[in-house]
Amino acid sequence: MKENAVQMTKETKRFILIITFFLLHNFCWANIYWAKKVISFSSQWGIKAGAANQALGKPNAFPQLNQCQTVWRPLNKTNAEFIHVAFEQTINALQLIFGNKASNKSLLKAIAFDEKGKEVWSQSFKPSFNDKKNQIEHIQISEKGIPINQIKLVFDHSGPFTGSIQIDFIGLSDNLTPFVPTVNLPDSIKFKHQPENLGENVNSKYIELLPFISPDGEKLYFSRRDDPRNIESLKDDIWVSTIDEKGNWQPAVNMGRPINNASYNYVYSISPDGNSMLIDDQIPAMGRPANGLSFIKKSGKGWSLPYKVNIDGYYNKSEFNEFSLVTTGNTMLLSIERNEGFGSNDIWFSHKKADGQWTKPENLGEIINTASNESYPFIAPDGITLYFASQGFASYGDFDIYMSKRLDDTWKNWTEPINIGPVINSNRIDQNLVIPANGEYAYFVSDKNSLGLSDIFKVKLPNGLKPEASCIVKGKVINKISNKGIEAKIVYTNLKTGKIIGNASSNPTTGEYTLSLPTGEEYAFYAESEGYLSVEQSLNLLNQKSFTTVEQNLLLAPIAVGQKITLNNLFFETGKWSLKQESYSELDRVVEILTKNPTLKIQINGHTDNVGKEEDNIKLSTKRAQEVSQYITSKGLKSDRVLYKGFGSTQGLKPNDSDTNKAINRRVELEVIGM
């Protein structure tokens, strides 16, 4: 019942999100109906950019003044270029509205038809030159309205009118109110603060670009161009700055070799633990792979040489590309151009496979991608909220930054993108926005009020533009015997399903680790390293509504006779011994350890608190230990390698004087009894 309630909450939340976006972004156009289907056309610039279907739907090239690919542009140069469109329903229309981004008024004739294709209205026009771009034509059809289902527009695209047709939208209205296109920013979203320059410790007189903020907000990575302190050349190098306890950014330092070399060096993503990095790499140097994208990992001796990222069927027709990793490390976003895309650079996704390779890129879909360019994708640590730059939507300038929410696990269903507003977006190119897990500030690049050619700024976000809540988990992986930090792999799973969500690694020197987890789930996580038994922990974030930080050390016990670890994520009904399904993933790891160590023998020890009769406690603890042993041996292991014993309340770890201490005493342990 509880699980169903949680699922219902998630589905309801996403439904409300969809409805809210729909209402906010369609209310101002409620009396305008946009063309939905192309019936025929004379010619088109391309099959994607400049195609006739770019004239369908609401405005996406207005009100910005720049050239745009999301318009219909005739290819032929005749005086009878036309587009014929249909609407989803018949409209009792008073007004015809269409948008032409070019400067010349070249409309020759507008013709209206009913749903059977019968002409019901027409009007002729005389083309003329007008030096004002972004023309919105409002043509009155009738004072009382005429039932219309189709519209045909005929243009002169010859002589002085060459290049004068760029139709963004065609609409019908049941009233005569003039239409004024706006960017897709709800009135409820208002910035209360202006952007702040991060100052001379981060910015310089040179070019700063491509920032990436660690999920915990404590480190800022970015590229700097033309600085004479760059490695080998003035081209882009990766620099890093760390924030102190007072919130001040410390002087940035060049990350040096092997991260930087004589090429253009960019950082796309950093793992939450800071121990691996996704970087751009264009030339072979110091043993590096050539041509494109690499991972680099931290070792006990520093950063390793990068190794190539292999993506099935990867190619990119564009000279530009950007990449971004989800904080789990299992999904990557790519801004590249491919034949099956919607236009120029689209945003695609690829999932990491069990063998470490990546799946063939799949398109995020037409809600996000347009015939123009989409670039610089960034998924917030919640794993749901996408920020990206685009030339294909209504904007304040050229590239603007937008936000959208992922609606399901297909990665193909998204809410309609919101323009994040003029505090960040301008009449120039705006890109490169990143956000830490707490969602308080956005970090981005701008040349407005900069110390040099472009700087990194931050701005406090209003609630409507923040990501969903997430959690930062920090701690150390510790050797249970020596109490020292050790290098290990950290794995975190969905506690209910046992499905692996992601993995991380601890610092090779200190054992420190960091995870970034979306809220709304229950997690199990543990460290693993060769020759050790791991203690699994759990974290319940089902009802967590705001950003939080959790500290949790992870213990690793050397595999040796006499060593004991508590199996924390075993679940039984109260007073019973049948295992719940969410216990299986931890026991499957025990099976894996025994399989890898064929001479290892263990004993499963059951313990209770002191509530009730001791003979009942002995029976319960024995039955639970037996149940665990039987599950393990059911996987093909010999029973003489997995013994069991119940101790009742005789070996409590704490006094039974509180509910917390009693919960600690109720446990199942794994003890090594032979090697």
MINU-659713 format. One record per residue (C-alpha): z, x, y; residue in three letters. Coordinates in steps of 0.02 Angstrom, whole numbers, always signed. Layout:
REM MINU-659713
REC_Z_X_Y_ALA
...
END
This chain:
REM MINU-659713
REC_+0_+0_+0_MET
REC_+45_+140_+119_LYS
REC_-117_+233_+83_GLU
REC_-219_+74_+115_ASN
REC_-128_+46_+277_ALA
REC_-168_+222_+335_VAL
REC_-351_+201_+288_GLN
REC_-358_+35_+380_MET
REC_-284_+118_+534_THR
REC_-419_+252_+533_LYS
REC_-560_+127_+509_GLU
REC_-490_+13_+644_THR
REC_-474_+160_+762_LYS
REC_-654_+210_+738_ARG
REC_-713_+29_+756_PHE
REC_-620_+12_+920_ILE
REC_-695_+178_+977_LEU
REC_-871_+115_+944_ILE
REC_-841_-51_+1033_ILE
REC_-759_+35_+1182_THR
REC_-904_+155_+1204_PHE
REC_-1029_+13_+1189_PHE
REC_-942_-95_+1318_LEU
REC_-912_+45_+1442_LEU
REC_-1088_+112_+1437_HIS
REC_-1188_-49_+1430_ASN
REC_-1093_-164_+1548_PHE
REC_-1184_-109_+1706_CYS
REC_-1354_-143_+1624_TRP
REC_-1304_-308_+1543_ALA
REC_-1447_-407_+1627_ASN
REC_-1584_-280_+1593_ILE
REC_-1678_-275_+1429_TYR
REC_-1762_-114_+1378_TRP
REC_-1925_-95_+1283_ALA
REC_-1891_-68_+1097_LYS
REC_-2061_-40_+1016_LYS
REC_-2228_+41_+1060_VAL
REC_-2374_-72_+1013_ILE
REC_-2513_+45_+1074_SER
REC_-2553_+181_+1201_PHE
REC_-2704_+273_+1266_SER
REC_-2645_+452_+1239_SER
REC_-2484_+553_+1234_GLN
REC_-2434_+729_+1280_TRP
REC_-2358_+767_+1110_GLY
REC_-2287_+685_+955_ILE
REC_-2109_+723_+1014_LYS
REC_-2095_+781_+1196_ALA
REC_-2201_+672_+1307_GLY
REC_-2235_+546_+1168_ALA
REC_-2257_+360_+1204_ALA
REC_-2093_+316_+1116_ASN
REC_-1999_+418_+1248_GLN
REC_-2026_+269_+1365_ALA
REC_-1919_+158_+1252_LEU
REC_-1737_+119_+1278_GLY
REC_-1625_+144_+1428_LYS
REC_-1654_+283_+1557_PRO
REC_-1624_+459_+1496_ASN
REC_-1726_+562_+1621_ALA
REC_-1653_+478_+1776_PHE
REC_-1573_+509_+1897_PRO
REC_-1592_+699_+1885_GLN
REC_-1738_+777_+1979_LEU
REC_-1791_+907_+1852_ASN
REC_-1941_+899_+1737_GLN
REC_-1897_+813_+1575_CYS
REC_-1972_+799_+1401_GLN
REC_-1897_+628_+1367_THR
REC_-2037_+534_+1458_VAL
REC_-2209_+467_+1410_TRP
REC_-2346_+578_+1482_ARG
REC_-2528_+535_+1448_PRO
REC_-2633_+680_+1385_LEU
REC_-2804_+616_+1438_ASN
REC_-2865_+617_+1618_LYS
REC_-2942_+445_+1638_THR
REC_-2919_+299_+1756_ASN
REC_-2865_+185_+1615_ALA
REC_-2715_+267_+1532_GLU
REC_-2597_+133_+1465_PHE
REC_-2441_+99_+1366_ILE
REC_-2407_-69_+1281_HIS
REC_-2227_-105_+1228_VAL
REC_-2128_-247_+1151_ALA
REC_-1949_-305_+1175_PHE
REC_-1820_-352_+1044_GLU
REC_-1819_-532_+1106_GLN
REC_-1913_-644_+1227_THR
REC_-1838_-632_+1402_ILE
REC_-1850_-762_+1539_ASN
REC_-1898_-623_+1659_ALA
REC_-1893_-622_+1848_LEU
REC_-1920_-437_+1870_GLN
REC_-2013_-290_+1790_LEU
REC_-1932_-120_+1809_ILE
REC_-1999_+50_+1759_PHE
REC_-1960_+229_+1805_GLY
REC_-2090_+363_+1846_ASN
REC_-2020_+538_+1876_LYS
REC_-2180_+601_+1958_ALA
REC_-2222_+587_+2143_SER
REC_-2383_+484_+2137_ASN
REC_-2391_+295_+2127_LYS
REC_-2531_+277_+2001_SER
REC_-2502_+102_+1928_LEU
REC_-2663_+2_+1918_LEU
REC_-2607_-154_+1828_LYS
REC_-2456_-234_+1744_ALA
REC_-2486_-368_+1611_ILE
REC_-2356_-477_+1523_ALA
REC_-2376_-565_+1355_PHE
REC_-2276_-690_+1254_ASP
REC_-2216_-654_+1077_GLU
REC_-2386_-707_+1005_LYS
REC_-2478_-583_+1116_GLY
REC_-2546_-713_+1237_LYS
REC_-2559_-653_+1418_GLU
REC_-2438_-750_+1531_VAL
REC_-2439_-645_+1691_TRP
REC_-2528_-497_+1771_SER
REC_-2536_-407_+1937_GLN
REC_-2652_-269_+2003_SER
REC_-2604_-125_+2116_PHE
REC_-2690_+8_+2221_LYS
REC_-2637_+186_+2176_PRO
REC_-2574_+294_+2319_SER
REC_-2496_+465_+2348_PHE
REC_-2310_+477_+2380_ASN
REC_-2217_+642_+2391_ASP
REC_-2054_+563_+2335_LYS
REC_-2011_+596_+2152_LYS
REC_-1909_+486_+2035_ASN
REC_-1993_+322_+2080_GLN
REC_-1909_+164_+2014_ILE
REC_-2030_+19_+2028_GLU
REC_-1958_-156_+2047_HIS
REC_-2097_-286_+2027_ILE
REC_-2053_-469_+2050_GLN
REC_-2135_-575_+1915_ILE
REC_-2072_-747_+1962_SER
REC_-1936_-836_+2057_GLU
REC_-1892_-948_+1910_LYS
REC_-1933_-833_+1764_GLY
REC_-2072_-821_+1636_ILE
REC_-2040_-800_+1447_PRO
REC_-2102_-623_+1410_ILE
REC_-2099_-522_+1249_ASN
REC_-2224_-381_+1287_GLN
REC_-2277_-275_+1437_ILE
REC_-2433_-169_+1461_LYS
REC_-2444_-44_+1604_LEU
REC_-2612_+32_+1653_VAL
REC_-2618_+192_+1758_PHE
REC_-2746_+300_+1846_ASP
REC_-2727_+476_+1775_HIS
REC_-2883_+552_+1851_SER
REC_-2930_+645_+2010_GLY
REC_-2790_+659_+2138_PRO
REC_-2674_+568_+2021_PHE
REC_-2682_+700_+1884_THR
REC_-2508_+736_+1816_GLY
REC_-2433_+586_+1906_SER
REC_-2370_+487_+1755_ILE
REC_-2199_+522_+1677_GLN
REC_-2128_+355_+1620_ILE
REC_-1945_+362_+1570_ASP
REC_-1908_+178_+1542_PHE
REC_-1982_+2_+1548_ILE
REC_-1867_-146_+1570_GLY
REC_-1862_-331_+1607_LEU
REC_-1724_-417_+1705_SER
REC_-1673_-599_+1716_ASP
REC_-1619_-573_+1897_ASN
REC_-1689_-487_+2052_LEU
REC_-1548_-361_+2080_THR
REC_-1618_-186_+2108_PRO
REC_-1582_-66_+1966_PHE
REC_-1497_+100_+2005_VAL
REC_-1485_+218_+1856_PRO
REC_-1323_+316_+1837_THR
REC_-1257_+448_+1720_VAL
REC_-1158_+389_+1570_ASN
REC_-982_+417_+1638_LEU
REC_-857_+272_+1628_PRO
REC_-769_+231_+1792_ASP
REC_-602_+248_+1702_SER
REC_-627_+436_+1681_ILE
REC_-574_+526_+1839_LYS
REC_-528_+709_+1863_PHE
REC_-367_+738_+1960_LYS
REC_-392_+925_+1975_HIS
REC_-529_+1044_+2029_GLN
REC_-588_+1192_+1923_PRO
REC_-489_+1354_+1937_GLU
REC_-567_+1527_+1928_ASN
REC_-477_+1628_+1793_LEU
REC_-466_+1774_+1914_GLY
REC_-511_+1957_+1915_GLU
REC_-419_+1997_+1753_ASN
REC_-553_+1897_+1662_VAL
REC_-698_+1887_+1785_ASN
REC_-791_+2029_+1871_SER
REC_-935_+2060_+1990_LYS
REC_-1046_+2053_+1836_TYR
REC_-1100_+1906_+1726_ILE
REC_-970_+1821_+1615_GLU
REC_-1039_+1697_+1489_LEU
REC_-1013_+1616_+1318_LEU
REC_-822_+1595_+1320_PRO
REC_-727_+1549_+1163_PHE
REC_-543_+1502_+1171_ILE
REC_-436_+1523_+1016_SER
REC_-366_+1356_+953_PRO
REC_-190_+1406_+1003_ASP
REC_-253_+1443_+1179_GLY
REC_-184_+1620_+1179_GLU
REC_-344_+1724_+1173_LYS
REC_-507_+1706_+1269_LEU
REC_-662_+1791_+1202_TYR
REC_-821_+1802_+1306_PHE
REC_-976_+1907_+1338_SER
REC_-1001_+2014_+1492_ARG
REC_-1171_+2077_+1549_ARG
REC_-1216_+2231_+1653_ASP
REC_-1042_+2308_+1652_ASP
REC_-1059_+2499_+1644_PRO
REC_-909_+2499_+1525_ARG
REC_-1010_+2407_+1393_ASN
REC_-1047_+2499_+1231_ILE
REC_-1211_+2597_+1228_GLU
REC_-1301_+2488_+1357_SER
REC_-1278_+2366_+1499_LEU
REC_-1325_+2222_+1385_LYS
REC_-1196_+2091_+1336_ASP
REC_-1035_+2150_+1255_ASP
REC_-891_+2045_+1188_ILE
REC_-727_+2059_+1285_TRP
REC_-557_+1979_+1255_VAL
REC_-410_+1930_+1364_SER
REC_-236_+1875_+1306_THR
REC_-123_+1753_+1397_ILE
REC_+58_+1803_+1427_ASP
REC_+217_+1697_+1416_GLU
REC_+199_+1647_+1599_LYS
REC_+23_+1582_+1574_GLY
REC_-66_+1728_+1658_ASN
REC_-222_+1805_+1583_TRP
REC_-205_+1992_+1553_GLN
REC_-344_+2117_+1597_PRO
REC_-490_+2091_+1479_ALA
REC_-537_+2233_+1362_VAL
REC_-700_+2276_+1277_ASN
REC_-683_+2243_+1090_MET
REC_-777_+2404_+1050_GLY
REC_-872_+2452_+894_ARG
REC_-920_+2385_+769_PRO
REC_-916_+2215_+857_ILE
REC_-1017_+2281_+1004_ASN
REC_-1172_+2389_+996_ASN
REC_-1331_+2423_+1096_ALA
REC_-1394_+2245_+1071_SER
REC_-1345_+2080_+1152_TYR
REC_-1175_+2039_+1079_ASN
REC_-1109_+1860_+1081_TYR
REC_-959_+1777_+999_VAL
REC_-990_+1600_+934_TYR
REC_-825_+1561_+847_SER
REC_-659_+1641_+802_ILE
REC_-555_+1581_+656_SER
REC_-387_+1505_+707_PRO
REC_-298_+1657_+633_ASP
REC_-404_+1775_+739_GLY
REC_-449_+1875_+584_ASN
REC_-634_+1830_+568_SER
REC_-771_+1806_+694_MET
REC_-945_+1729_+696_LEU
REC_-1058_+1837_+805_ILE
REC_-1238_+1854_+857_ASP
REC_-1327_+2010_+796_ASP
REC_-1505_+2058_+834_GLN
REC_-1535_+2239_+784_ILE
REC_-1481_+2345_+636_PRO
REC_-1346_+2468_+686_ALA
REC_-1201_+2550_+597_MET
REC_-1253_+2468_+435_GLY
REC_-1267_+2296_+513_ARG
REC_-1387_+2164_+447_PRO
REC_-1532_+2128_+563_ALA
REC_-1594_+1967_+640_ASN
REC_-1468_+1842_+691_GLY
REC_-1299_+1788_+631_LEU
REC_-1153_+1883_+555_SER
REC_-971_+1867_+506_PHE
REC_-850_+2008_+540_ILE
REC_-673_+2018_+471_LYS
REC_-516_+2111_+517_LYS
REC_-447_+2233_+390_SER
REC_-295_+2346_+388_GLY
REC_-402_+2481_+470_LYS
REC_-479_+2369_+604_GLY
REC_-637_+2265_+604_TRP
REC_-754_+2281_+455_SER
REC_-941_+2301_+470_LEU
REC_-1025_+2131_+494_PRO
REC_-1109_+2045_+349_TYR
REC_-1255_+1925_+357_LYS
REC_-1233_+1736_+354_VAL
REC_-1354_+1663_+227_ASN
REC_-1412_+1485_+264_ILE
REC_-1529_+1397_+141_ASP
REC_-1702_+1367_+212_GLY
REC_-1656_+1439_+381_TYR
REC_-1787_+1464_+515_TYR
REC_-1791_+1438_+702_ASN
REC_-1951_+1409_+802_LYS
REC_-1860_+1438_+967_SER
REC_-1815_+1605_+1044_GLU
REC_-1645_+1531_+1084_PHE
REC_-1504_+1486_+965_ASN
REC_-1319_+1448_+972_GLU
REC_-1192_+1418_+834_PHE
REC_-1017_+1349_+816_SER
REC_-893_+1341_+672_LEU
REC_-774_+1197_+642_VAL
REC_-596_+1267_+634_THR
REC_-588_+1236_+446_THR
REC_-728_+1363_+427_GLY
REC_-824_+1248_+308_ASN
REC_-950_+1171_+428_THR
REC_-1063_+1255_+555_MET
REC_-1161_+1179_+699_LEU
REC_-1328_+1258_+746_LEU
REC_-1435_+1236_+901_SER
REC_-1609_+1280_+838_ILE
REC_-1786_+1210_+835_GLU
REC_-1857_+1151_+669_ARG
REC_-2013_+1053_+620_ASN
REC_-1915_+900_+564_GLU
REC_-1815_+891_+727_GLY
REC_-1832_+770_+873_PHE
REC_-1902_+896_+996_GLY
REC_-1855_+1068_+1058_SER
REC_-1684_+1137_+1009_ASN
REC_-1583_+1006_+916_ASP
REC_-1405_+1017_+850_ILE
REC_-1395_+1031_+661_TRP
REC_-1253_+1051_+536_PHE
REC_-1232_+1157_+380_SER
REC_-1088_+1157_+253_HIS
REC_-1017_+1309_+166_LYS
REC_-1045_+1310_-22_LYS
REC_-926_+1371_-156_ALA
REC_-1021_+1535_-172_ASP
REC_-1004_+1572_+14_GLY
REC_-1185_+1528_+57_GLN
REC_-1228_+1386_+176_TRP
REC_-1327_+1226_+145_THR
REC_-1495_+1188_+222_LYS
REC_-1472_+1128_+402_PRO
REC_-1471_+939_+427_GLU
REC_-1498_+852_+593_ASN
REC_-1352_+765_+681_LEU
REC_-1470_+621_+721_GLY
REC_-1552_+535_+868_GLU
REC_-1389_+482_+952_ILE
REC_-1357_+666_+993_ILE
REC_-1531_+743_+990_ASN
REC_-1678_+706_+1103_THR
REC_-1856_+771_+1130_ALA
REC_-1781_+895_+1253_SER
REC_-1656_+1036_+1222_ASN
REC_-1480_+1016_+1153_GLU
REC_-1378_+1176_+1154_SER
REC_-1206_+1259_+1151_TYR
REC_-1120_+1140_+1029_PRO
REC_-932_+1151_+1014_PHE
REC_-824_+1048_+896_ILE
REC_-645_+1033_+956_ALA
REC_-504_+1080_+835_PRO
REC_-486_+895_+791_ASP
REC_-649_+912_+694_GLY
REC_-713_+751_+775_ILE
REC_-749_+780_+960_THR
REC_-914_+865_+1001_LEU
REC_-954_+944_+1169_TYR
REC_-1133_+1003_+1198_PHE
REC_-1264_+1035_+1333_ALA
REC_-1425_+935_+1348_SER
REC_-1577_+910_+1457_GLN
REC_-1618_+746_+1372_GLY
REC_-1494_+622_+1447_PHE
REC_-1461_+553_+1620_ALA
REC_-1379_+696_+1714_SER
REC_-1328_+773_+1879_TYR
REC_-1448_+918_+1861_GLY
REC_-1540_+1016_+1728_ASP
REC_-1428_+1048_+1577_PHE
REC_-1268_+944_+1586_ASP
REC_-1121_+945_+1466_ILE
REC_-1085_+789_+1361_TYR
REC_-952_+728_+1241_MET
REC_-970_+624_+1083_SER
REC_-857_+575_+936_LYS
REC_-900_+592_+752_ARG
REC_-879_+424_+664_LEU
REC_-882_+473_+480_ASP
REC_-899_+618_+360_ASP
REC_-1089_+614_+351_THR
REC_-1101_+709_+517_TRP
REC_-1245_+594_+562_LYS
REC_-1154_+451_+648_ASN
REC_-1090_+478_+825_TRP
REC_-1036_+381_+978_THR
REC_-1156_+375_+1125_GLU
REC_-1134_+537_+1224_PRO
REC_-1033_+532_+1386_ILE
REC_-1080_+645_+1531_ASN
REC_-918_+736_+1571_ILE
REC_-943_+713_+1758_GLY
REC_-984_+804_+1922_PRO
REC_-822_+905_+1928_VAL
REC_-899_+1015_+1793_ILE
REC_-1083_+964_+1792_ASN
REC_-1189_+1006_+1944_SER
REC_-1371_+1008_+2000_ASN
REC_-1389_+1173_+1907_ARG
REC_-1380_+1224_+1725_ILE
REC_-1209_+1183_+1652_ASP
REC_-1164_+1242_+1476_GLN
REC_-1034_+1339_+1377_ASN
REC_-883_+1221_+1371_LEU
REC_-740_+1255_+1250_VAL
REC_-567_+1178_+1226_ILE
REC_-407_+1237_+1138_PRO
REC_-313_+1127_+1014_ALA
REC_-194_+1052_+1143_ASN
REC_-344_+979_+1237_GLY
REC_-266_+1004_+1408_GLU
REC_-397_+1117_+1486_TYR
REC_-582_+1145_+1467_ALA
REC_-651_+1321_+1492_TYR
REC_-830_+1341_+1554_PHE
REC_-950_+1454_+1647_VAL
REC_-1009_+1425_+1826_SER
REC_-1082_+1525_+1971_ASP
REC_-1001_+1410_+2099_LYS
REC_-859_+1497_+2194_ASN
REC_-874_+1644_+2075_SER
REC_-818_+1824_+2097_LEU
REC_-985_+1884_+2030_GLY
REC_-1148_+1813_+1965_LEU
REC_-1058_+1692_+1847_SER
REC_-874_+1671_+1804_ASP
REC_-763_+1579_+1681_ILE
REC_-664_+1432_+1750_PHE
REC_-540_+1308_+1680_LYS
REC_-506_+1128_+1730_VAL
REC_-375_+1002_+1674_LYS
REC_-457_+862_+1575_LEU
REC_-428_+676_+1602_PRO
REC_-374_+580_+1448_ASN
REC_-545_+502_+1416_GLY
REC_-624_+673_+1390_LEU
REC_-490_+752_+1282_LYS
REC_-510_+779_+1094_PRO
REC_-403_+689_+966_GLU
REC_-231_+761_+925_ALA
REC_-219_+914_+814_SER
REC_-85_+1032_+751_CYS
REC_-68_+1221_+755_ILE
REC_+26_+1293_+606_VAL
REC_+90_+1471_+627_LYS
REC_+193_+1586_+521_GLY
REC_+192_+1739_+409_LYS
REC_+147_+1770_+230_VAL
REC_+300_+1860_+161_ILE
REC_+336_+1957_+3_ASN
REC_+488_+1867_-69_LYS
REC_+566_+2030_-129_ILE
REC_+532_+2152_+14_SER
REC_+529_+2018_+151_ASN
REC_+378_+2108_+227_LYS
REC_+218_+2027_+288_GLY
REC_+69_+2047_+173_ILE
REC_-118_+2011_+175_GLU
REC_-166_+1852_+84_ALA
REC_-288_+1707_+80_LYS
REC_-217_+1542_+143_ILE
REC_-289_+1383_+68_VAL
REC_-255_+1208_+136_TYR
REC_-298_+1046_+48_THR
REC_-286_+859_+68_ASN
REC_-122_+822_-19_LEU
REC_-179_+652_-85_LYS
REC_-348_+706_-155_THR
REC_-321_+891_-187_GLY
REC_-487_+926_-99_LYS
REC_-493_+1095_-12_ILE
REC_-509_+1070_+176_ILE
REC_-522_+1252_+228_GLY
REC_-452_+1425_+211_ASN
REC_-391_+1567_+319_ALA
REC_-321_+1743_+299_SER
REC_-162_+1825_+357_SER
REC_-161_+1979_+466_ASN
REC_-180_+2131_+351_PRO
REC_-40_+2223_+441_THR
REC_+87_+2092_+495_THR
REC_+53_+1948_+376_GLY
REC_+38_+1827_+523_GLU
REC_-75_+1676_+502_TYR
REC_-130_+1525_+605_THR
REC_-206_+1360_+549_LEU
REC_-279_+1220_+654_SER
REC_-265_+1050_+571_LEU
REC_-324_+878_+631_PRO
REC_-188_+747_+629_THR
REC_-194_+587_+526_GLY
REC_-181_+672_+356_GLU
REC_-54_+748_+236_GLU
REC_-89_+929_+193_TYR
REC_-36_+1054_+62_ALA
REC_-57_+1238_+100_PHE
REC_-14_+1400_+14_TYR
REC_-51_+1586_+15_ALA
REC_-127_+1675_-132_GLU
REC_-146_+1859_-174_SER
REC_-179_+1955_-334_GLU
REC_-18_+1988_-431_GLY
REC_+87_+1857_-341_TYR
REC_+154_+1683_-370_LEU
REC_+138_+1572_-218_SER
REC_+254_+1438_-149_VAL
REC_+156_+1287_-90_GLU
REC_+210_+1192_+66_GLN
REC_+163_+1019_+130_SER
REC_+142_+946_+303_LEU
REC_+136_+760_+345_ASN
REC_+31_+726_+501_LEU
REC_-12_+546_+459_LEU
REC_+80_+474_+609_ASN
REC_+64_+621_+728_GLN
REC_-16_+556_+890_LYS
REC_-5_+709_+1003_SER
REC_-32_+896_+993_PHE
REC_+105_+989_+904_THR
REC_+145_+1164_+841_THR
REC_+232_+1196_+675_VAL
REC_+306_+1360_+613_GLU
REC_+306_+1387_+425_GLN
REC_+318_+1551_+329_ASN
REC_+233_+1562_+160_LEU
REC_+318_+1655_+17_LEU
REC_+231_+1758_-116_LEU
REC_+336_+1816_-264_ALA
REC_+275_+1965_-366_PRO
REC_+236_+1915_-545_ILE
REC_+384_+1992_-636_ALA
REC_+511_+1935_-766_VAL
REC_+653_+1840_-684_GLY
REC_+554_+1787_-530_GLN
REC_+569_+1603_-483_LYS
REC_+471_+1494_-362_ILE
REC_+497_+1312_-317_THR
REC_+351_+1195_-350_LEU
REC_+371_+1099_-187_ASN
REC_+224_+979_-203_ASN
REC_+275_+890_-362_LEU
REC_+305_+704_-341_PHE
REC_+395_+580_-453_PHE
REC_+451_+401_-433_GLU
REC_+637_+390_-388_THR
REC_+742_+410_-545_GLY
REC_+586_+430_-655_LYS
REC_+488_+576_-726_TRP
REC_+304_+522_-725_SER
REC_+201_+637_-614_LEU
REC_+107_+564_-467_LYS
REC_-75_+614_-444_GLN
REC_-41_+716_-286_GLU
REC_+57_+837_-398_SER
REC_-96_+890_-495_TYR
REC_-172_+1014_-371_SER
REC_-17_+1125_-371_GLU
REC_-3_+1120_-561_LEU
REC_-188_+1162_-576_ASP
REC_-151_+1322_-480_ARG
REC_-15_+1364_-607_VAL
REC_-144_+1339_-745_VAL
REC_-262_+1457_-654_GLU
REC_-127_+1592_-640_ILE
REC_-85_+1579_-825_LEU
REC_-270_+1587_-869_THR
REC_-294_+1746_-766_LYS
REC_-137_+1824_-843_ASN
REC_-153_+1789_-1031_PRO
REC_+12_+1874_-1077_THR
REC_+115_+1783_-946_LEU
REC_+251_+1664_-1008_LYS
REC_+345_+1541_-897_ILE
REC_+485_+1415_-906_GLN
REC_+486_+1255_-805_ILE
REC_+662_+1220_-742_ASN
REC_+714_+1046_-686_GLY
REC_+858_+1017_-563_HIS
REC_+941_+866_-481_THR
REC_+1076_+831_-351_ASP
REC_+1250_+771_-405_ASN
REC_+1220_+586_-382_VAL
REC_+1259_+486_-540_GLY
REC_+1322_+541_-711_LYS
REC_+1288_+720_-759_GLU
REC_+1221_+670_-930_GLU
REC_+1092_+561_-842_ASP
REC_+1049_+704_-724_ASN
REC_+1024_+822_-872_ILE
REC_+909_+695_-954_LYS
REC_+809_+665_-794_LEU
REC_+788_+849_-753_SER
REC_+738_+888_-933_THR
REC_+610_+747_-939_LYS
REC_+533_+802_-775_ARG
REC_+521_+983_-832_ALA
REC_+444_+923_-996_GLN
REC_+317_+816_-903_GLU
REC_+262_+966_-800_VAL
REC_+252_+1077_-954_SER
REC_+147_+949_-1047_GLN
REC_+24_+933_-902_TYR
REC_+0_+1123_-899_ILE
REC_-25_+1138_-1088_THR
REC_-145_+990_-1086_SER
REC_-266_+1107_-997_LYS
REC_-285_+1214_-1153_GLY
REC_-136_+1332_-1140_LEU
REC_-21_+1364_-1290_LYS
REC_+147_+1276_-1283_SER
REC_+244_+1436_-1322_ASP
REC_+187_+1504_-1154_ARG
REC_+256_+1356_-1055_VAL
REC_+437_+1317_-1103_LEU
REC_+547_+1192_-1010_TYR
REC_+732_+1157_-980_LYS
REC_+837_+1036_-879_GLY
REC_+992_+1094_-785_PHE
REC_+1048_+932_-700_GLY
REC_+1152_+972_-546_SER
REC_+1230_+1131_-614_THR
REC_+1122_+1254_-515_GLN
REC_+1112_+1177_-342_GLY
REC_+1048_+1287_-200_LEU
REC_+1153_+1196_-69_LYS
REC_+1316_+1095_-65_PRO
REC_+1277_+912_-101_ASN
REC_+1353_+859_+66_ASP
REC_+1200_+790_+156_SER
REC_+1035_+703_+117_ASP
REC_+942_+859_+172_THR
REC_+1039_+972_+53_ASN
REC_+1023_+848_-90_LYS
REC_+834_+846_-66_ALA
REC_+833_+1037_-77_ILE
REC_+932_+1031_-239_ASN
REC_+812_+905_-318_ARG
REC_+676_+1025_-371_ARG
REC_+566_+1093_-509_VAL
REC_+552_+1282_-526_GLU
REC_+434_+1401_-613_LEU
REC_+521_+1551_-690_GLU
REC_+432_+1702_-763_VAL
REC_+511_+1739_-934_ILE
REC_+383_+1857_-1011_GLY
REC_+236_+1969_-968_MET
END
